[in-house]
Amino acid sequence: MRDSITALVAGLAALTPGALGDMCKGDKCTPVYKDAHAPVESRVADLLSRMSIEEKTSQLIQGDLRNWFDVENFTFNQTGLEFNMQNRGSQFYVGVPIPWNELSRGIKYGQDYLVHNTTLGIPAFVQSEGIHGFLIPNATIFNSPIALACSFNPALVRKMGEVIAQESRALGVNQIFGPVVDLARELRFGRVEETYGEDGYL
């Protein structure tokens, strides 16, 4: 597995910026990766060929709204925005209980910067919580996940998910963290909650 990852990283690093060129019609040229009609494989290869190692690394790290937007007084921080998007540009977390209009404004700052002020113009995944309702004041709140499981009603749970999706998308959130299996024996699992017993962590 490690050899495969090493080979993949080496292959990506070997690609030179813009190796596949642009799609041009008349005097207007569009990078292949932005051409919705080009094959997915071509778009991916073109995008990777244009990215530096730093840009590829940034696409693996989660940022946070609070890096550029003060959630206490709702002021904007340009330096924090530039730092976040340069180093953590793939996704940013917005799971803070602040007024809807302020959350939407903070998200717009981030997405606008990525699309209009970075070399590649790749928008981010905007992430928040949706364990039993979208994490925002006055959103629809549902039962906790254990109660949902006890209902044995997947269709009802799906309807709940649709409501959470509708409320989150309205504010620009396009990725929700939902109920997960809590694998307490695997501490590398991202959302594990450690339980401490007489013999240590379980």
C-alpha positions in Angstrom: 0.0 0.0 0.0 2.8 2.4 1.0 4.6 1.7 -2.4 1.4 2.5 -4.3 0.9 5.8 -2.5 4.6 6.7 -3.0 4.2 6.0 -6.7 1.0 8.0 -7.0 2.6 11.1 -5.3 5.7 10.8 -7.5 3.5 10.6 -10.6 1.5 13.6 -9.6 4.6 15.6 -8.8 6.0 14.8 -12.3 3.1 16.5 -14.1 4.1 19.9 -15.3 1.7 22.9 -15.0 -0.7 23.1 -18.0 0.7 20.0 -19.6 -2.6 19.2 -21.4 -3.2 22.7 -22.7 -6.5 24.6 -23.0 -9.6 24.1 -25.1 -9.9 27.1 -27.4 -12.8 28.4 -29.5 -11.8 31.4 -31.4 -9.9 33.8 -29.1 -11.5 32.3 -26.0 -9.6 29.5 -24.2 -10.8 27.4 -21.3 -8.7 25.0 -19.2 -9.7 21.4 -19.9 -10.5 20.9 -16.2 -13.2 23.6 -16.4 -14.8 22.2 -19.6 -18.0 20.4 -18.5 -18.1 18.6 -21.8 -14.6 17.1 -21.6 -14.2 13.5 -20.3 -13.7 13.3 -16.5 -10.4 11.6 -16.9 -9.1 14.4 -19.1 -10.3 17.0 -16.7 -8.7 15.4 -13.7 -5.4 14.9 -15.6 -5.4 18.5 -16.7 -6.1 19.9 -13.3 -3.5 17.7 -11.6 -1.0 18.8 -14.2 -1.5 22.5 -13.3 -1.2 22.0 -9.5 1.8 22.5 -7.4 2.6 20.1 -4.5 1.5 22.9 -2.1 -1.9 23.2 -4.0 -2.4 19.4 -3.9 -1.6 19.3 -0.2 -4.0 22.2 0.5 -6.8 20.1 -1.1 -6.3 17.5 1.6 -6.7 19.8 4.6 -9.8 21.2 6.3 -10.0 24.9 7.0 -12.3 26.8 9.3 -14.6 29.8 8.9 -13.1 31.3 12.1 -9.8 31.8 10.3 -11.2 34.7 8.4 -14.5 35.5 10.1 -14.9 36.5 13.8 -18.0 34.7 15.0 -18.3 37.0 18.0 -18.5 40.4 16.3 -18.8 39.2 12.6 -15.7 41.1 11.3 -13.6 40.0 8.4 -9.9 39.1 8.4 -8.2 39.2 5.0 -4.9 37.8 6.3 -6.7 34.8 7.8 -8.6 34.2 4.7 -5.5 34.2 2.5 -3.7 31.9 4.9 -6.7 29.5 5.1 -7.2 29.2 1.4 -3.5 28.8 0.6 -3.0 26.0 3.1 -6.5 24.5 3.7 -8.4 25.2 0.6 -10.3 22.0 0.0 -13.0 22.4 2.6 -13.9 24.6 5.4 -15.9 24.0 8.6 -18.7 26.4 9.5 -20.4 24.5 12.3 -20.8 27.5 14.6 -24.2 28.6 16.0 -24.4 32.1 14.6 -27.2 34.0 12.9 -28.1 32.7 9.4 -27.2 35.9 7.6 -23.8 36.1 9.2 -23.0 32.5 8.4 -24.0 32.9 4.8 -21.9 36.1 4.6 -18.9 34.3 6.0 -19.3 31.4 3.6 -19.6 33.8 0.6 -16.4 35.5 1.6 -14.6 32.2 1.5 -16.1 30.8 -1.7 -15.7 34.1 -3.6 -12.1 34.3 -2.7 -11.4 30.7 -3.9 -13.2 31.1 -7.2 -12.0 34.6 -8.1 -8.6 35.1 -6.3 -6.8 31.8 -6.6 -4.9 30.4 -9.6 -7.2 27.4 -10.0 -10.5 28.8 -8.9 -11.7 25.6 -7.2 -14.6 26.1 -4.8 -14.5 24.3 -1.5 -16.8 21.8 0.3 -18.5 23.8 3.0 -19.0 21.6 6.0 -21.2 21.6 9.1 -23.1 19.3 11.5 -26.3 17.6 10.8 -26.5 14.8 13.4 -30.1 15.5 14.2 -30.7 18.8 12.4 -28.7 21.5 10.7 -26.4 23.2 13.2 -27.8 26.8 13.1 -30.2 28.7 15.4 -33.9 27.9 14.7 -33.2 25.1 12.3 -35.5 22.0 12.4 -34.4 19.7 15.2 -35.0 16.0 15.1 -34.5 13.1 17.5 -31.0 12.0 18.3 -29.4 9.3 16.1 -30.1 6.5 18.6 -33.8 7.3 18.6 -33.8 7.4 14.8 -32.2 3.9 14.7 -34.8 2.6 17.2 -37.6 3.8 14.8 -36.5 1.1 12.2 -38.0 3.5 9.7 -35.4 4.3 6.9 -38.0 6.2 4.8 -38.7 8.6 7.7 -35.0 9.1 8.4 -34.5 9.8 4.7 -37.2 12.5 4.9 -35.3 14.0 7.8 -32.1 14.0 5.8 -33.9 15.9 3.0 -35.0 18.6 5.3 -31.5 19.0 6.7 -30.1 19.2 3.2 -32.6 21.8 2.1 -31.9 24.0 5.1 -28.1 23.7 4.8 -27.9 24.2 1.1 -29.9 27.4 1.4 -27.0 29.0 3.2 -24.2 27.5 1.0 -23.3 24.5 3.1 -22.8 21.5 0.7 -21.4 18.8 3.0 -23.1 17.7 6.3 -21.6 15.5 9.0 -24.3 13.0 9.9 -24.6 10.1 12.2 -21.7 7.7 12.2 -20.6 4.4 13.7 -18.6 5.1 16.8 -15.8 2.6 16.6 -14.3 3.0 20.0 -11.7 0.3 19.4 -10.2 2.2 16.5 -8.8 5.5 17.9 -7.7 6.6 14.4 -11.4 6.9 13.4 -12.1 10.6 13.0 -15.1 10.9 15.3 -14.3 8.4 17.9 -15.3 9.2 21.5 -12.9 7.7 24.0 -14.5 5.8 26.9 -12.3 5.4 30.0 -12.7 2.3 32.1 -10.8 0.7 34.9 -8.3 -0.8 32.5 -7.8 2.4 30.5 -9.4 3.5 27.3 -11.8 1.0 25.8 
